[in-house]
Amino acid sequence: MTTCVSGYWAVKNKHDDKYNEWFKNTLLVNCPYIFFSDKEGIECIKQYRKDLPTYFVELEIKDFYTYKYKDTLQTDPEHCPSVELSLIWHEKLFLIKRASELNPFNSEWFHWIDAGHCIYRIQKPPSTVFPNAKKMKILPKDKFIYSSSNPYDHYEISKTNWGCHHVSGTSYMIHNTFINTFVEIYNEYLQNGITLTDQITLTHIYKDNRNLFHKIGDGYGEITRFLY
């Protein structure tokens, strides 16, 4: 069994007010969801998830694990226009950890998926159950399973280069036995000041620990399409 984990908070972002239009498609993934949001966000999401199995968790941004880093986070007009958006991005793995501890669907795998997942903004996802059980059987249980955002360039990676990242944060898969280990590593990188975006933090971890990663596609969020 797999649980999708997602979240939504109405903050200053890169896409203005397009989310409500995207949600008509992006939230139709046929998989149990644990969805984190504030009270208003939960009421919004319910109308799009409809009868699909969804466990809602009310959570304010000020109660994020990563909220303690808020004064160290940077913004950029193009790449990250608000501290709140940065907090949401960095909280993703910690939300997966919370979801695995709740585990209302008794799942073995947890799949982060952005609420406004880019590959389904125009076209609805397949109506079949996600993910494909046969494809899941071949995945390693001791790796962070991802698709790439950009080709890996070792020499361009730095704490200050907003545009250089390899690991897509749009969606990824992780086994419940590996979640705590990977979250601890991610938190260590945050403590060391690698905090521009979640994708940059993940790429720095990849640079130093390639053995912890397993790539199954190229492109933002393509792991989701591959696992259908």
N, C-alpha and C positions, 0 to 999 in steps of 0.2 A: 504493500500500500504506500502511496505517495500523498503527501499534503503539500499544496501550494501555499506559500506564505506571501502576503502582500500588505500594503498599507497606503494610506492617503491622508494628507493634511493640506488644507488650502493655504499655501504660502506663496511668496514671490518666487516664481520659477522661470524657466526658459521658454515656456510655451503659452503664456497668457492664460486664456480661459478655454482652451481646447479640450480639456480633460472630459468634461461632461459629454461631448460629442464622441470622443474616443471610447469612453466606457461602454457605449452601446455595443461595441464589438469586443473590446479587450477583456472585459470581465466575464465573457461567456465560455472560458476554458472549462471543459467538463471534467473537473477534478475537485475533490474537497479542498476548501480554502480555510485558512485561519487569517482573518483580516483585522489589522490594527488601524485604529483611527480615533479621532475625538468624537463626541456625541453627534455633532452635526454631520461629520463625514460618514459615520455608520448609517445614518438615515439616508444619506445620498446613495451609498453603495448598495443598500438593500434593494433599491428599485432596479438595479442592473443585474445583480446576481439572481434575483427572482427565486426559483425553487432549487437552484443548485446548492449542494450542501456547503454551508458557510458558517463558521464559528467566529463571532465578532468579539473583539477585545477592545474595550474603551481605554485609550491611552493618550495623554497629553504630551506634547513635545517636552515640556519641562520635567517630565518623569522619565525621559529617555536615559539609558545608561550613559550615552555619550554626551549628555547635557553638561557634564563637568568639563568638557573640552570646549565649550562654546566660545570662551574668550580667546582661545588660541586659533580658531578657525578663520580662514581668509575668504574673501569674496572676490569675484571677477565679473565684470559686466557681461561677458560672453559665456564663460564656462560655469560660473556658479554665482548667480546674482543675489543670494541672500544666505545669511548664517543658518537660518531655519532649514533651507534646502540642503545645505551641507550636513546638518545634523540628521536629517532624514536619510540621506545617502549612507552616512556612516553607521546609522543604527540598524541597517538591514540585517547584518549577521547576528546582532544581538536580539533582533526580533525572531530570527530563526531559532536561536537558543531558547527564547521564551516559548516559542511554538512547540519545540521538541519536548519541553518540560510539561506543557499542558497536554499535548498529544491527544486530543479528543477523538481522533479517527484511528488511533493505534497504528500510526504509520512508521515505516522503517526509513523512508527517504523524505527529504524536505527540499522543495524547489522554490527558491526565491523567484518571484515574477513581478515586475513593475505593474502597478495598476493600469497604467497607460502604455502597456507593452507595444513597442514600436512596430513589430511585424504584423500586428493585428489591428492597427488603427483604421485601415481602409477596408480590409477584408476580414470577415469573421473567422475565428479559428474553426477547425473541423469539429463536427458534433460528436465524434467518437470519443470514448473515454481517454483521458490523458493520465499518465503516459502509456506507451506501448509496453506491455509486460515483458515481451521477448527482448526488447532493446534494454530494458532495465536490468535484466539478468546478467548482461555482459559488463556492466559498469563496475569499476573498482570502488570498494567501500572505504578506502583509506586515502582518497584524493578529493580535491576541490575540482568539480567537473564544470567546465566553462566553455564558452565560445569566445573568440577574440574580437576585440573592437578595432584594433589596428595591428599590422605586422610588428613583431617584437624588434626593438632597436635598443640594444644594451647601452649604447653611447649617448642616447638622448634622454635617458631616464634620470630625473633629478627631483629633489624636493620642491623645486620652484617652477618646473616646466608643466604648465597646465595642460598642454596639448598632447603630451606623450604618455600614452597608456596602451596596454596590450590586452588586459583582462576586462571583458565586458561585465558591467554591474547590472545590466538589464534583467538578466535571469541566469541562474546557475543551480546546480544540484549538489547536495551533500548528504551523506549517510548519517544517521543519528549517532553512530558510534564515533564519528570523527568531528562532530560539531564542536564540542568543548575544546578539543585540541586546537582546531583552526581559529576559533574565536579568541583564545588566549594569545595566539600568535598575532592576530590582527590588532588586538588591544596593545600589545607591546610596540607595534609600529606607530600607533596613535600616540603612545606615551613618548616616543622618540621624535615626534613632530612631523611625521609624514601624513599630513592631514588635508591636502588640497581637495581631493575628491576620493570617494571610495575606490574608483577604478585605478587611480594613481597609487593608493595604498596597496591594493591587491597586486598591482604590477610590481611594486617594490618587493613584496613578499615572493612573487614569482621569480624575480631576479635572483634572490638569495636562496630560494628553496624550490627549484623546479620539480623536484621529486614529489612535492605535495600536490601537483596539478595534473589534470588530465583534460586535454582539449578535444572536443568532438565537433568543432565547426568554426567557420569564420563569419564574422558579422555580429552586430549587436542583437542579442537575444536569439540567435539562430539555434542555440541548444534546445529551446522549446520546440521549434519546428522539427528538429531532428528526432526528438524523442516521441513525437506523435506516431 
